[in-house]
Amino acid sequence: MNRYEAIGVIETQYFTIASEILDAVCKGANVEFLTSENYLGGRLVSLIIGGSVSDIKAAIEIAEQVCEGKPGNPLKMALAIMNPHEEIMKFIVPTQLAADAEELVTKVEKSKDMLGEVYEAMKDSDMDDIDVEEIIDEVESRKEFNESEEEK
């Protein structure tokens, strides 16, 4: 899990304005988008960003500037949390981890499909000198090694 000097929480009305704010803060400050939450059908959106203290403060100022001229000032709250505790990060990051896990599962499924196609093609070919089972065992052992390395 990434460690940030600070995180910023920006709460605004409407998904479209949240998108505009996120675009502006990512362009104007060296921050990383961590997650967002939508409430009331997208009429209340919380953006959470991470970065250095100065970059988070700059991002909050940019968010305020984006909303300044808009009717009813849609920015409801913006704050910086300096040196966030690990427990706060566990609360914030699960959404990001779930998305990463889903992407990984998709890649694994594609790899399995591709491996199956390679296996079938090799079985159907006249490659007598290649031991298909040995290749599959090697691929599986590499996969297990990579998984054990990721857990570390």
C-alpha positions as CSV (number, residue, x, y, z in Angstrom):
1,M,0.0,0.0,0.0
2,N,1.3,3.4,-0.9
3,R,2.2,5.8,1.9
4,Y,1.3,9.4,1.4
5,E,2.4,12.5,3.4
6,A,-1.2,13.7,3.1
7,I,-4.5,12.8,1.7
8,G,-7.2,15.3,0.5
9,V,-10.9,14.8,0.7
10,I,-13.0,16.9,-1.6
11,E,-16.7,16.8,-1.4
12,T,-18.8,18.4,-4.1
13,Q,-22.2,18.4,-5.7
14,Y,-22.7,16.6,-8.9
15,F,-20.6,14.0,-10.7
16,T,-19.8,16.3,-13.6
17,I,-18.3,19.0,-11.3
18,A,-16.4,16.3,-9.4
19,S,-14.9,15.1,-12.8
20,E,-13.9,18.7,-13.6
21,I,-12.3,19.1,-10.2
22,L,-10.4,15.8,-10.4
23,D,-9.1,16.7,-13.9
24,A,-8.0,20.2,-12.7
25,V,-6.3,18.9,-9.5
26,C,-4.5,16.1,-11.3
27,K,-3.2,18.5,-13.9
28,G,-2.3,21.3,-11.5
29,A,-0.8,19.4,-8.5
30,N,1.2,16.2,-8.3
31,V,-1.5,14.2,-6.7
32,E,-2.8,10.7,-7.2
33,F,-6.5,9.8,-7.4
34,L,-7.2,7.2,-4.8
35,T,-11.0,6.6,-4.8
36,S,-14.4,8.3,-4.9
37,E,-17.8,7.8,-3.4
38,N,-21.1,8.8,-5.0
39,Y,-24.1,9.5,-2.9
40,L,-27.7,10.6,-3.9
41,G,-27.3,9.3,-7.4
42,G,-24.2,11.3,-8.1
43,R,-25.5,14.5,-6.6
44,L,-22.9,14.3,-3.9
45,V,-19.4,13.1,-4.7
46,S,-16.4,12.7,-2.5
47,L,-13.0,12.5,-4.1
48,I,-9.9,11.3,-2.2
49,I,-6.4,12.1,-3.5
50,G,-3.0,11.4,-2.1
51,G,0.4,13.2,-2.3
52,S,2.7,15.5,-0.5
53,V,1.4,18.0,1.9
54,S,2.1,20.9,-0.4
55,D,0.6,19.2,-3.4
56,I,-2.6,18.3,-1.4
57,K,-2.9,21.9,-0.3
58,A,-2.4,23.1,-3.9
59,A,-5.1,20.6,-5.1
60,I,-7.6,21.9,-2.5
61,E,-6.9,25.5,-3.7
62,I,-7.4,24.4,-7.3
63,A,-10.7,22.7,-6.3
64,E,-11.9,25.9,-4.6
65,Q,-10.9,27.9,-7.7
66,V,-12.8,25.6,-10.0
67,C,-16.0,25.9,-8.0
68,E,-15.6,29.6,-7.2
69,G,-17.6,31.0,-10.1
70,K,-20.2,28.3,-10.3
71,P,-23.8,29.0,-9.1
72,G,-24.4,28.0,-5.5
73,N,-20.7,27.1,-5.0
74,P,-20.9,23.3,-5.4
75,L,-17.8,22.6,-3.3
76,K,-19.2,21.4,0.0
77,M,-16.0,20.6,1.9
78,A,-12.3,20.2,1.2
79,L,-9.8,19.2,3.7
80,A,-6.2,17.8,4.0
81,I,-5.3,15.1,6.4
82,M,-1.6,15.3,7.1
83,N,0.3,12.0,7.8
84,P,-2.7,9.8,7.6
85,H,-2.8,6.8,9.9
86,E,-2.7,3.3,8.4
87,E,-6.2,2.6,9.5
88,I,-7.6,5.5,7.5
89,M,-5.7,4.2,4.5
90,K,-7.3,0.8,4.9
91,F,-10.7,2.5,4.9
92,I,-9.9,4.5,1.8
93,V,-8.0,2.0,-0.5
94,P,-10.2,-1.1,-0.5
95,T,-12.1,0.2,-3.5
96,Q,-8.9,0.7,-5.4
97,L,-7.7,-2.8,-4.4
98,A,-10.9,-4.4,-5.5
99,A,-10.6,-2.7,-8.9
100,D,-7.0,-3.9,-9.2
101,A,-8.0,-7.4,-8.2
102,E,-10.8,-7.4,-10.9
103,E,-8.3,-6.3,-13.5
104,L,-5.9,-9.1,-12.4
105,V,-8.6,-11.7,-12.6
106,T,-9.4,-10.6,-16.2
107,K,-5.7,-10.9,-17.2
108,V,-5.4,-14.3,-15.6
109,E,-8.5,-15.6,-17.4
110,K,-7.2,-14.3,-20.8
111,S,-3.8,-16.0,-20.0
112,K,-5.6,-19.3,-19.2
113,D,-7.5,-19.1,-22.5
114,M,-4.4,-18.4,-24.4
115,L,-2.5,-21.2,-22.7
116,G,-5.3,-23.6,-23.6
117,E,-5.1,-22.5,-27.2
118,V,-1.3,-23.0,-27.3
119,Y,-1.7,-26.4,-25.6
120,E,-4.3,-27.5,-28.2
121,A,-2.2,-26.2,-31.1
122,M,0.9,-28.0,-29.8
123,K,-1.1,-31.2,-29.3
124,D,-2.4,-31.1,-32.8
125,S,1.0,-30.4,-34.4
126,D,3.7,-32.9,-35.3
127,M,6.1,-31.7,-32.7
128,D,7.2,-35.0,-31.3
129,D,10.3,-33.7,-29.6
130,I,8.4,-31.2,-27.4
131,D,6.9,-32.5,-24.1
132,V,3.7,-30.5,-23.8
133,E,3.1,-31.6,-20.2
134,E,6.6,-30.5,-19.2
135,I,5.9,-27.0,-20.7
136,I,2.6,-26.8,-18.7
137,D,4.4,-27.9,-15.5
138,E,7.0,-25.2,-16.1
139,V,4.4,-22.5,-16.7
140,E,2.5,-23.5,-13.5
141,S,5.6,-23.5,-11.4
142,R,6.5,-20.0,-12.6
143,K,3.0,-18.9,-11.8
144,E,3.3,-20.3,-8.3
145,F,6.7,-18.6,-7.9
146,N,5.3,-15.3,-9.0
147,E,2.3,-15.5,-6.7
148,S,4.6,-16.3,-3.7
149,E,6.7,-13.3,-4.6
150,E,3.7,-11.0,-4.8
151,E,2.6,-12.1,-1.3
152,K,5.9,-11.0,0.1
